[in-house]
Amino acid sequence: MKKFFMSAVVMSMGFVQAEQHPLFKGADIPLGEKLIAENSCNECHIRRVGGNGNSIYKPTGRINTAGALRGMVEYCNTELNLGFFPEDTNAVAAVLNLKHYKFRQH
């Protein structure tokens, strides 16, 4: 019963931290979502690839590891002068991993 309750609590928060790649362990998911919204990441992706912007997320493309994903978020941070701290970069990458890439330790 306790395990079910914890699963329900985690699911009700909109993410399953247990399914994350270890690189993103402990990442602040709500912070990542907030940073994505505040920095208009989706709008930039729409300008780059069109549509709803989601086609930029191609797990079989050049972003094929959790480390490469985090590196790409850091690249955006640097190029766009977003001012993210390392924990911010990790939080954003963790959100993208949960929503698009689904990298897990095998």
N, C-alpha and C positions, 0 to 999 in steps of 0.2 A: 504494500500500500504506500509506503514512504517513497519508494522508487517511482511509482506512478505519479504521485503528487509532485515530486521534483521535476519530472518530465513535463507535466502539465504546466508548471510554473515557467520553465524554460521556454516551452513552446508558446505560451501566452505572451512572452516578451518579444516574439517575432524572430527568434533565431535559435539555433541549436549549437551552442558553443562546443559541445562534445564532438561534433562532427568537423570542427575546424582542424586545419593542418597545425601541427605543433608550433610552427613559426608564428602563428597568430594567437597562441594561447594567452589568455588574459587580456586580449585586445578589448577596448571599450567600444562596443558595437554602436550604442546610441551616439557616442561622440563621432564615430566615423560617418554615420548617417547625417548628422548635423553638419559636419564639415563638407560633405558632398553637396548638400543643399546650399549652404552658405557660399560656397565657392563656385556655384553654377557649373559643376563638372559636366552634367548632362547636356547643358546648352553648348558647351565647347565641343563635346562629342558629336552632337547633332551638326554643328558647323563643319566638322571634319568628315563625317561619314554619311550624313543625311538621315532621313527617316526619324526614328525615335532615339537614335544614338547608340542603341544597344548592339548594333553590328560591329562596333569597335571591340567588343568583348568576344574574341575568338580563341577559345582554349586550345585549338589545334594550330593556332598561328604562332607568332613569335613569343607570346607569353605562354610558356608551357610548363612552368614550375612556380611554386609559391614564392620562391626567391625572386624570380623574374617579375612577378606581379608586384611585389613590394618595391622592386627596383624601378618599375615603370611609374608607380605612384610617386616615388622620390624624384624621378625625372620631371614629372608634371610640376611637382612642388618647386623644383629648382628653376625650370624654364618659365613658370608663371609667377615666380617670386611670392608663393603663397605663405611662406613663413611657418610651415609645419615643423613641429618638433618630432623626433623619432617616434614617439608614442602616437602622435597624430597620423603619421604616415602608416604606421602599423594598423591603426584603427580603420582608416579608409581602405587599405588593402584587405583587411579582414572582412569588411562589408562586401567588397567586390568579390571576394572568394566565396562568401556565402550565397550571394545572389547570382553569380555568373560562372565562376571557374570551378568551384567545388573540389579544389585540391585537398587531398587527405594523405596522411602518412600511410604507406602500404607496408 
